[in-house]
Structure formats: C-alpha cells, structure tokens
C-alpha cells in the first residue's frame, strides 16, 4: 500500500496538482483502513467459528448429561411420591 502512495505522489508531483495528490492519498489511506478493518472482522469471525467447532462436542456432552440428570431426578421423585402414597 505504501508503494501505491509513493507512486501516486510521484505522478502528481510530475503533473503539478497538489490538491489531487492530497485527495488521492486520503482515498488510498481510507481504503487501506477499511481493508484492515475488514481483515480484522474476518479474523474475529473465523476465531468465533473455530471456537464453536472446538467446543461443539463439549456442549453436546453437557446437554446430554443435563438431560440424564433430569431423568434421574424425575425418576427419584416419582418413586418417592409412589412410596409416600403407598404407606
């Protein structure tokens, strides 16, 4: 990107248009900033997806264990209720 800025400045100096040079340099810097922001956002999204993939199995296992605990508690509650009313 720096090479582009130098080339723009050299061409504009030869042409003698200072305002055009300033505008072109500002546009080039703005574009470079936007490219960096997009690259940063893309990197963040990739990291989020990588994290999701990494913990997908653990999340599934956690849900599975929670469902199992729920069934166990419901079974115990049903048995204790049945025992209470049986006496």
Phi and psi restraints in degrees (range 20) as a CNS / XPLOR table:
assign (resid 1 and name C) (resid 2 and name N)
       (resid 2 and name CA) (resid 2 and name C) 1.0 -63.3 20.0 2
assign (resid 2 and name N) (resid 2 and name CA)
       (resid 2 and name C) (resid 3 and name N) 1.0 -35.9 20.0 2
assign (resid 2 and name C) (resid 3 and name N)
       (resid 3 and name CA) (resid 3 and name C) 1.0 -62.3 20.0 2
assign (resid 3 and name N) (resid 3 and name CA)
       (resid 3 and name C) (resid 4 and name N) 1.0 -40.5 20.0 2
assign (resid 3 and name C) (resid 4 and name N)
       (resid 4 and name CA) (resid 4 and name C) 1.0 -63.1 20.0 2
assign (resid 4 and name N) (resid 4 and name CA)
       (resid 4 and name C) (resid 5 and name N) 1.0 -42.9 20.0 2
assign (resid 4 and name C) (resid 5 and name N)
       (resid 5 and name CA) (resid 5 and name C) 1.0 -62.3 20.0 2
assign (resid 5 and name N) (resid 5 and name CA)
       (resid 5 and name C) (resid 6 and name N) 1.0 -41.8 20.0 2
assign (resid 5 and name C) (resid 6 and name N)
       (resid 6 and name CA) (resid 6 and name C) 1.0 -64.6 20.0 2
assign (resid 6 and name N) (resid 6 and name CA)
       (resid 6 and name C) (resid 7 and name N) 1.0 -41.8 20.0 2
assign (resid 6 and name C) (resid 7 and name N)
       (resid 7 and name CA) (resid 7 and name C) 1.0 -64.5 20.0 2
assign (resid 7 and name N) (resid 7 and name CA)
       (resid 7 and name C) (resid 8 and name N) 1.0 -42.6 20.0 2
assign (resid 7 and name C) (resid 8 and name N)
       (resid 8 and name CA) (resid 8 and name C) 1.0 -62.1 20.0 2
assign (resid 8 and name N) (resid 8 and name CA)
       (resid 8 and name C) (resid 9 and name N) 1.0 -44.1 20.0 2
assign (resid 8 and name C) (resid 9 and name N)
       (resid 9 and name CA) (resid 9 and name C) 1.0 -63.5 20.0 2
assign (resid 9 and name N) (resid 9 and name CA)
       (resid 9 and name C) (resid 10 and name N) 1.0 -40.3 20.0 2
assign (resid 9 and name C) (resid 10 and name N)
       (resid 10 and name CA) (resid 10 and name C) 1.0 -65.7 20.0 2
assign (resid 10 and name N) (resid 10 and name CA)
       (resid 10 and name C) (resid 11 and name N) 1.0 -44.6 20.0 2
assign (resid 10 and name C) (resid 11 and name N)
       (resid 11 and name CA) (resid 11 and name C) 1.0 -64.3 20.0 2
assign (resid 11 and name N) (resid 11 and name CA)
       (resid 11 and name C) (resid 12 and name N) 1.0 -43.3 20.0 2
assign (resid 11 and name C) (resid 12 and name N)
       (resid 12 and name CA) (resid 12 and name C) 1.0 -68.0 20.0 2
assign (resid 12 and name N) (resid 12 and name CA)
       (resid 12 and name C) (resid 13 and name N) 1.0 -35.2 20.0 2
assign (resid 12 and name C) (resid 13 and name N)
       (resid 13 and name CA) (resid 13 and name C) 1.0 -64.2 20.0 2
assign (resid 13 and name N) (resid 13 and name CA)
       (resid 13 and name C) (resid 14 and name N) 1.0 -41.7 20.0 2
assign (resid 13 and name C) (resid 14 and name N)
       (resid 14 and name CA) (resid 14 and name C) 1.0 -64.4 20.0 2
assign (resid 14 and name N) (resid 14 and name CA)
       (resid 14 and name C) (resid 15 and name N) 1.0 -37.2 20.0 2
assign (resid 14 and name C) (resid 15 and name N)
       (resid 15 and name CA) (resid 15 and name C) 1.0 -80.0 20.0 2
assign (resid 15 and name N) (resid 15 and name CA)
       (resid 15 and name C) (resid 16 and name N) 1.0 -24.3 20.0 2
assign (resid 15 and name C) (resid 16 and name N)
       (resid 16 and name CA) (resid 16 and name C) 1.0 82.3 20.0 2
assign (resid 16 and name N) (resid 16 and name CA)
       (resid 16 and name C) (resid 17 and name N) 1.0 23.5 20.0 2
assign (resid 16 and name C) (resid 17 and name N)
       (resid 17 and name CA) (resid 17 and name C) 1.0 -110.9 20.0 2
assign (resid 17 and name N) (resid 17 and name CA)
       (resid 17 and name C) (resid 18 and name N) 1.0 96.3 20.0 2
assign (resid 17 and name C) (resid 18 and name N)
       (resid 18 and name CA) (resid 18 and name C) 1.0 -69.8 20.0 2
assign (resid 18 and name N) (resid 18 and name CA)
       (resid 18 and name C) (resid 19 and name N) 1.0 -41.6 20.0 2
assign (resid 18 and name C) (resid 19 and name N)
       (resid 19 and name CA) (resid 19 and name C) 1.0 -65.5 20.0 2
assign (resid 19 and name N) (resid 19 and name CA)
       (resid 19 and name C) (resid 20 and name N) 1.0 -37.9 20.0 2
assign (resid 19 and name C) (resid 20 and name N)
       (resid 20 and name CA) (resid 20 and name C) 1.0 -64.5 20.0 2
assign (resid 20 and name N) (resid 20 and name CA)
       (resid 20 and name C) (resid 21 and name N) 1.0 -39.7 20.0 2
assign (resid 20 and name C) (resid 21 and name N)
       (resid 21 and name CA) (resid 21 and name C) 1.0 -61.8 20.0 2
assign (resid 21 and name N) (resid 21 and name CA)
       (resid 21 and name C) (resid 22 and name N) 1.0 -47.0 20.0 2
assign (resid 21 and name C) (resid 22 and name N)
       (resid 22 and name CA) (resid 22 and name C) 1.0 -60.5 20.0 2
assign (resid 22 and name N) (resid 22 and name CA)
       (resid 22 and name C) (resid 23 and name N) 1.0 -43.6 20.0 2
assign (resid 22 and name C) (resid 23 and name N)
       (resid 23 and name CA) (resid 23 and name C) 1.0 -63.9 20.0 2
assign (resid 23 and name N) (resid 23 and name CA)
       (resid 23 and name C) (resid 24 and name N) 1.0 -43.5 20.0 2
assign (resid 23 and name C) (resid 24 and name N)
       (resid 24 and name CA) (resid 24 and name C) 1.0 -66.6 20.0 2
assign (resid 24 and name N) (resid 24 and name CA)
       (resid 24 and name C) (resid 25 and name N) 1.0 -39.6 20.0 2
assign (resid 24 and name C) (resid 25 and name N)
       (resid 25 and name CA) (resid 25 and name C) 1.0 -65.3 20.0 2
assign (resid 25 and name N) (resid 25 and name CA)
       (resid 25 and name C) (resid 26 and name N) 1.0 -42.0 20.0 2
assign (resid 25 and name C) (resid 26 and name N)
       (resid 26 and name CA) (resid 26 and name C) 1.0 -62.5 20.0 2
assign (resid 26 and name N) (resid 26 and name CA)
       (resid 26 and name C) (resid 27 and name N) 1.0 -42.5 20.0 2
assign (resid 26 and name C) (resid 27 and name N)
       (resid 27 and name CA) (resid 27 and name C) 1.0 -63.1 20.0 2
assign (resid 27 and name N) (resid 27 and name CA)
       (resid 27 and name C) (resid 28 and name N) 1.0 -42.2 20.0 2
assign (resid 27 and name C) (resid 28 and name N)
       (resid 28 and name CA) (resid 28 and name C) 1.0 -64.9 20.0 2
assign (resid 28 and name N) (resid 28 and name CA)
       (resid 28 and name C) (resid 29 and name N) 1.0 -41.3 20.0 2
assign (resid 28 and name C) (resid 29 and name N)
       (resid 29 and name CA) (resid 29 and name C) 1.0 -66.2 20.0 2
assign (resid 29 and name N) (resid 29 and name CA)
       (resid 29 and name C) (resid 30 and name N) 1.0 -41.1 20.0 2
assign (resid 29 and name C) (resid 30 and name N)
       (resid 30 and name CA) (resid 30 and name C) 1.0 -61.3 20.0 2
assign (resid 30 and name N) (resid 30 and name CA)
       (resid 30 and name C) (resid 31 and name N) 1.0 -43.9 20.0 2
assign (resid 30 and name C) (resid 31 and name N)
       (resid 31 and name CA) (resid 31 and name C) 1.0 -64.2 20.0 2
assign (resid 31 and name N) (resid 31 and name CA)
       (resid 31 and name C) (resid 32 and name N) 1.0 -40.4 20.0 2
assign (resid 31 and name C) (resid 32 and name N)
       (resid 32 and name CA) (resid 32 and name C) 1.0 -62.9 20.0 2
assign (resid 32 and name N) (resid 32 and name CA)
       (resid 32 and name C) (resid 33 and name N) 1.0 -42.5 20.0 2
assign (resid 32 and name C) (resid 33 and name N)
       (resid 33 and name CA) (resid 33 and name C) 1.0 -62.8 20.0 2
assign (resid 33 and name N) (resid 33 and name CA)
       (resid 33 and name C) (resid 34 and name N) 1.0 -44.7 20.0 2
assign (resid 33 and name C) (resid 34 and name N)
       (resid 34 and name CA) (resid 34 and name C) 1.0 -62.1 20.0 2
assign (resid 34 and name N) (resid 34 and name CA)
       (resid 34 and name C) (resid 35 and name N) 1.0 -39.9 20.0 2
assign (resid 34 and name C) (resid 35 and name N)
       (resid 35 and name CA) (resid 35 and name C) 1.0 -63.2 20.0 2
assign (resid 35 and name N) (resid 35 and name CA)
       (resid 35 and name C) (resid 36 and name N) 1.0 -40.9 20.0 2
assign (resid 35 and name C) (resid 36 and name N)
       (resid 36 and name CA) (resid 36 and name C) 1.0 -65.9 20.0 2
assign (resid 36 and name N) (resid 36 and name CA)
       (resid 36 and name C) (resid 37 and name N) 1.0 -40.1 20.0 2
assign (resid 36 and name C) (resid 37 and name N)
       (resid 37 and name CA) (resid 37 and name C) 1.0 -64.2 20.0 2
assign (resid 37 and name N) (resid 37 and name CA)
       (resid 37 and name C) (resid 38 and name N) 1.0 -44.8 20.0 2
assign (resid 37 and name C) (resid 38 and name N)
       (resid 38 and name CA) (resid 38 and name C) 1.0 -62.4 20.0 2
assign (resid 38 and name N) (resid 38 and name CA)
       (resid 38 and name C) (resid 39 and name N) 1.0 -41.1 20.0 2
assign (resid 38 and name C) (resid 39 and name N)
       (resid 39 and name CA) (resid 39 and name C) 1.0 -63.9 20.0 2
assign (resid 39 and name N) (resid 39 and name CA)
       (resid 39 and name C) (resid 40 and name N) 1.0 -39.7 20.0 2
assign (resid 39 and name C) (resid 40 and name N)
       (resid 40 and name CA) (resid 40 and name C) 1.0 -64.9 20.0 2
assign (resid 40 and name N) (resid 40 and name CA)
       (resid 40 and name C) (resid 41 and name N) 1.0 -45.3 20.0 2
assign (resid 40 and name C) (resid 41 and name N)
       (resid 41 and name CA) (resid 41 and name C) 1.0 -62.3 20.0 2
assign (resid 41 and name N) (resid 41 and name CA)
       (resid 41 and name C) (resid 42 and name N) 1.0 -41.9 20.0 2
assign (resid 41 and name C) (resid 42 and name N)
       (resid 42 and name CA) (resid 42 and name C) 1.0 -63.5 20.0 2
assign (resid 42 and name N) (resid 42 and name CA)
       (resid 42 and name C) (resid 43 and name N) 1.0 -41.8 20.0 2
assign (resid 42 and name C) (resid 43 and name N)
       (resid 43 and name CA) (resid 43 and name C) 1.0 -61.8 20.0 2
assign (resid 43 and name N) (resid 43 and name CA)
       (resid 43 and name C) (resid 44 and name N) 1.0 -40.4 20.0 2
assign (resid 43 and name C) (resid 44 and name N)
       (resid 44 and name CA) (resid 44 and name C) 1.0 -64.0 20.0 2
assign (resid 44 and name N) (resid 44 and name CA)
       (resid 44 and name C) (resid 45 and name N) 1.0 -44.7 20.0 2
assign (resid 44 and name C) (resid 45 and name N)
       (resid 45 and name CA) (resid 45 and name C) 1.0 -63.9 20.0 2
assign (resid 45 and name N) (resid 45 and name CA)
       (resid 45 and name C) (resid 46 and name N) 1.0 -38.9 20.0 2
assign (resid 45 and name C) (resid 46 and name N)
       (resid 46 and name CA) (resid 46 and name C) 1.0 -62.4 20.0 2
assign (resid 46 and name N) (resid 46 and name CA)
       (resid 46 and name C) (resid 47 and name N) 1.0 -40.7 20.0 2
assign (resid 46 and name C) (resid 47 and name N)
       (resid 47 and name CA) (resid 47 and name C) 1.0 -65.5 20.0 2
assign (resid 47 and name N) (resid 47 and name CA)
       (resid 47 and name C) (resid 48 and name N) 1.0 -39.7 20.0 2
assign (resid 47 and name C) (resid 48 and name N)
       (resid 48 and name CA) (resid 48 and name C) 1.0 -62.2 20.0 2
assign (resid 48 and name N) (resid 48 and name CA)
       (resid 48 and name C) (resid 49 and name N) 1.0 -45.8 20.0 2
assign (resid 48 and name C) (resid 49 and name N)
       (resid 49 and name CA) (resid 49 and name C) 1.0 -63.1 20.0 2
assign (resid 49 and name N) (resid 49 and name CA)
       (resid 49 and name C) (resid 50 and name N) 1.0 -40.6 20.0 2
assign (resid 49 and name C) (resid 50 and name N)
       (resid 50 and name CA) (resid 50 and name C) 1.0 -62.7 20.0 2
assign (resid 50 and name N) (resid 50 and name CA)
       (resid 50 and name C) (resid 51 and name N) 1.0 -40.7 20.0 2
assign (resid 50 and name C) (resid 51 and name N)
       (resid 51 and name CA) (resid 51 and name C) 1.0 -66.1 20.0 2
assign (resid 51 and name N) (resid 51 and name CA)
       (resid 51 and name C) (resid 52 and name N) 1.0 -41.5 20.0 2
assign (resid 51 and name C) (resid 52 and name N)
       (resid 52 and name CA) (resid 52 and name C) 1.0 -59.8 20.0 2
assign (resid 52 and name N) (resid 52 and name CA)
       (resid 52 and name C) (resid 53 and name N) 1.0 -44.9 20.0 2
assign (resid 52 and name C) (resid 53 and name N)
       (resid 53 and name CA) (resid 53 and name C) 1.0 -64.0 20.0 2
assign (resid 53 and name N) (resid 53 and name CA)
       (resid 53 and name C) (resid 54 and name N) 1.0 -39.3 20.0 2
assign (resid 53 and name C) (resid 54 and name N)
       (resid 54 and name CA) (resid 54 and name C) 1.0 -65.5 20.0 2
assign (resid 54 and name N) (resid 54 and name CA)
       (resid 54 and name C) (resid 55 and name N) 1.0 -37.1 20.0 2
assign (resid 54 and name C) (resid 55 and name N)
       (resid 55 and name CA) (resid 55 and name C) 1.0 -103.4 20.0 2
assign (resid 55 and name N) (resid 55 and name CA)
       (resid 55 and name C) (resid 56 and name N) 1.0 5.5 20.0 2
assign (resid 55 and name C) (resid 56 and name N)
       (resid 56 and name CA) (resid 56 and name C) 1.0 -59.7 20.0 2
assign (resid 56 and name N) (resid 56 and name CA)
       (resid 56 and name C) (resid 57 and name N) 1.0 -45.1 20.0 2
assign (resid 56 and name C) (resid 57 and name N)
       (resid 57 and name CA) (resid 57 and name C) 1.0 -64.7 20.0 2
assign (resid 57 and name N) (resid 57 and name CA)
       (resid 57 and name C) (resid 58 and name N) 1.0 -43.1 20.0 2
assign (resid 57 and name C) (resid 58 and name N)
       (resid 58 and name CA) (resid 58 and name C) 1.0 -63.3 20.0 2
assign (resid 58 and name N) (resid 58 and name CA)
       (resid 58 and name C) (resid 59 and name N) 1.0 -39.5 20.0 2
assign (resid 58 and name C) (resid 59 and name N)
       (resid 59 and name CA) (resid 59 and name C) 1.0 -65.9 20.0 2
assign (resid 59 and name N) (resid 59 and name CA)
       (resid 59 and name C) (resid 60 and name N) 1.0 -41.2 20.0 2
assign (resid 59 and name C) (resid 60 and name N)
       (resid 60 and name CA) (resid 60 and name C) 1.0 -62.5 20.0 2
assign (resid 60 and name N) (resid 60 and name CA)
       (resid 60 and name C) (resid 61 and name N) 1.0 -43.8 20.0 2
assign (resid 60 and name C) (resid 61 and name N)
       (resid 61 and name CA) (resid 61 and name C) 1.0 -63.9 20.0 2
assign (resid 61 and name N) (resid 61 and name CA)
       (resid 61 and name C) (resid 62 and name N) 1.0 -40.1 20.0 2
assign (resid 61 and name C) (resid 62 and name N)
       (resid 62 and name CA) (resid 62 and name C) 1.0 -63.3 20.0 2
assign (resid 62 and name N) (resid 62 and name CA)
       (resid 62 and name C) (resid 63 and name N) 1.0 -44.9 20.0 2
assign (resid 62 and name C) (resid 63 and name N)
       (resid 63 and name CA) (resid 63 and name C) 1.0 -62.8 20.0 2
assign (resid 63 and name N) (resid 63 and name CA)
       (resid 63 and name C) (resid 64 and name N) 1.0 -39.8 20.0 2
assign (resid 63 and name C) (resid 64 and name N)
       (resid 64 and name CA) (resid 64 and name C) 1.0 -63.0 20.0 2
assign (resid 64 and name N) (resid 64 and name CA)
       (resid 64 and name C) (resid 65 and name N) 1.0 -45.1 20.0 2
assign (resid 64 and name C) (resid 65 and name N)
       (resid 65 and name CA) (resid 65 and name C) 1.0 -66.0 20.0 2
assign (resid 65 and name N) (resid 65 and name CA)
       (resid 65 and name C) (resid 66 and name N) 1.0 -37.6 20.0 2
assign (resid 65 and name C) (resid 66 and name N)
       (resid 66 and name CA) (resid 66 and name C) 1.0 -64.5 20.0 2
assign (resid 66 and name N) (resid 66 and name CA)
       (resid 66 and name C) (resid 67 and name N) 1.0 -41.5 20.0 2
assign (resid 66 and name C) (resid 67 and name N)
       (resid 67 and name CA) (resid 67 and name C) 1.0 -63.8 20.0 2
assign (resid 67 and name N) (resid 67 and name CA)
       (resid 67 and name C) (resid 68 and name N) 1.0 -39.3 20.0 2
assign (resid 67 and name C) (resid 68 and name N)
       (resid 68 and name CA) (resid 68 and name C) 1.0 -64.8 20.0 2
assign (resid 68 and name N) (resid 68 and name CA)
       (resid 68 and name C) (resid 69 and name N) 1.0 -45.0 20.0 2
assign (resid 68 and name C) (resid 69 and name N)
       (resid 69 and name CA) (resid 69 and name C) 1.0 -60.6 20.0 2
assign (resid 69 and name N) (resid 69 and name CA)
       (resid 69 and name C) (resid 70 and name N) 1.0 -40.0 20.0 2
assign (resid 69 and name C) (resid 70 and name N)
       (resid 70 and name CA) (resid 70 and name C) 1.0 -61.7 20.0 2
assign (resid 70 and name N) (resid 70 and name CA)
       (resid 70 and name C) (resid 71 and name N) 1.0 -45.2 20.0 2
assign (resid 70 and name C) (resid 71 and name N)
       (resid 71 and name CA) (resid 71 and name C) 1.0 -62.2 20.0 2
assign (resid 71 and name N) (resid 71 and name CA)
       (resid 71 and name C) (resid 72 and name N) 1.0 -41.9 20.0 2
assign (resid 71 and name C) (resid 72 and name N)
       (resid 72 and name CA) (resid 72 and name C) 1.0 -62.3 20.0 2
assign (resid 72 and name N) (resid 72 and name CA)
       (resid 72 and name C) (resid 73 and name N) 1.0 -45.9 20.0 2
assign (resid 72 and name C) (resid 73 and name N)
       (resid 73 and name CA) (resid 73 and name C) 1.0 -64.2 20.0 2
assign (resid 73 and name N) (resid 73 and name CA)
       (resid 73 and name C) (resid 74 and name N) 1.0 -40.4 20.0 2
assign (resid 73 and name C) (resid 74 and name N)
       (resid 74 and name CA) (resid 74 and name C) 1.0 -64.2 20.0 2
assign (resid 74 and name N) (resid 74 and name CA)
       (resid 74 and name C) (resid 75 and name N) 1.0 -40.4 20.0 2
assign (resid 74 and name C) (resid 75 and name N)
       (resid 75 and name CA) (resid 75 and name C) 1.0 -64.7 20.0 2
assign (resid 75 and name N) (resid 75 and name CA)
       (resid 75 and name C) (resid 76 and name N) 1.0 -45.4 20.0 2
assign (resid 75 and name C) (resid 76 and name N)
       (resid 76 and name CA) (resid 76 and name C) 1.0 -61.7 20.0 2
assign (resid 76 and name N) (resid 76 and name CA)
       (resid 76 and name C) (resid 77 and name N) 1.0 -41.8 20.0 2
assign (resid 76 and name C) (resid 77 and name N)
       (resid 77 and name CA) (resid 77 and name C) 1.0 -64.1 20.0 2
assign (resid 77 and name N) (resid 77 and name CA)
       (resid 77 and name C) (resid 78 and name N) 1.0 -41.2 20.0 2
assign (resid 77 and name C) (resid 78 and name N)
       (resid 78 and name CA) (resid 78 and name C) 1.0 -64.9 20.0 2
assign (resid 78 and name N) (resid 78 and name CA)
       (resid 78 and name C) (resid 79 and name N) 1.0 -41.6 20.0 2
assign (resid 78 and name C) (resid 79 and name N)
       (resid 79 and name CA) (resid 79 and name C) 1.0 -68.1 20.0 2
assign (resid 79 and name N) (resid 79 and name CA)
       (resid 79 and name C) (resid 80 and name N) 1.0 -41.5 20.0 2
assign (resid 79 and name C) (resid 80 and name N)
       (resid 80 and name CA) (resid 80 and name C) 1.0 -68.7 20.0 2
assign (resid 80 and name N) (resid 80 and name CA)
       (resid 80 and name C) (resid 81 and name N) 1.0 -35.0 20.0 2
assign (resid 80 and name C) (resid 81 and name N)
       (resid 81 and name CA) (resid 81 and name C) 1.0 -66.4 20.0 2
assign (resid 81 and name N) (resid 81 and name CA)
       (resid 81 and name C) (resid 82 and name N) 1.0 -43.7 20.0 2
assign (resid 81 and name C) (resid 82 and name N)
       (resid 82 and name CA) (resid 82 and name C) 1.0 -63.6 20.0 2
assign (resid 82 and name N) (resid 82 and name CA)
       (resid 82 and name C) (resid 83 and name N) 1.0 -40.0 20.0 2
assign (resid 82 and name C) (resid 83 and name N)
       (resid 83 and name CA) (resid 83 and name C) 1.0 -67.1 20.0 2
assign (resid 83 and name N) (resid 83 and name CA)
       (resid 83 and name C) (resid 84 and name N) 1.0 -36.8 20.0 2
assign (resid 83 and name C) (resid 84 and name N)
       (resid 84 and name CA) (resid 84 and name C) 1.0 -63.9 20.0 2
assign (resid 84 and name N) (resid 84 and name CA)
       (resid 84 and name C) (resid 85 and name N) 1.0 -45.0 20.0 2
assign (resid 84 and name C) (resid 85 and name N)
       (resid 85 and name CA) (resid 85 and name C) 1.0 -79.1 20.0 2
assign (resid 85 and name N) (resid 85 and name CA)
       (resid 85 and name C) (resid 86 and name N) 1.0 -16.6 20.0 2
assign (resid 85 and name C) (resid 86 and name N)
       (resid 86 and name CA) (resid 86 and name C) 1.0 -75.7 20.0 2
assign (resid 86 and name N) (resid 86 and name CA)
       (resid 86 and name C) (resid 87 and name N) 1.0 -28.2 20.0 2
